[in-house]
Amino acid sequence: MPILKLGILWVSFYILSGVCEVVADEKIVKLIVQISDSYKILLAILFSVSSMFIIGVTLVLKITNSSLMYR
C-alpha cells in the first residue's frame, strides 16, 4: 500500500509540474520537479527495502524448515 501511495504522489507531482509550466514561474516548476524527484527516490528506497525484507523472510523460512527435516 505505501508503494502505491508514493507512486501516485510521484506521478501527480510530475503531472502538476507539467501543468504549472504554462502559467507559473520557472522557479516554482523546478521546485515541483525536485519534489517529484524526491518522491521517486523514496519510492525506489521503499521498493528495495521491501524486496530485501521478502528475501530475508524467505531465507529464514527456508533455513528453519531444512533444520526440522533432519530431526
C-alpha positions, 0 to 999 in steps of 0.5 A: 500500500505505501508503494502505491501511495508514493507512486501516485504522489510521484506521478501527480507531482510530475503531472502538476509540474507539467501543468504549472509550466504554462502559467507559473514561474520557472522557479516554482516548476523546478521546485515541483520537479525536485519534489517529484524527484524526491518522491521517486527516490523514496519510492525506489528506497521503499521498493528495495527495502521491501524486496530485501525484507521478502528475501530475508523472510524467505531465507529464514523460512527456508533455513528453519524448515531444512533444520526440522527435516533432519530431526 
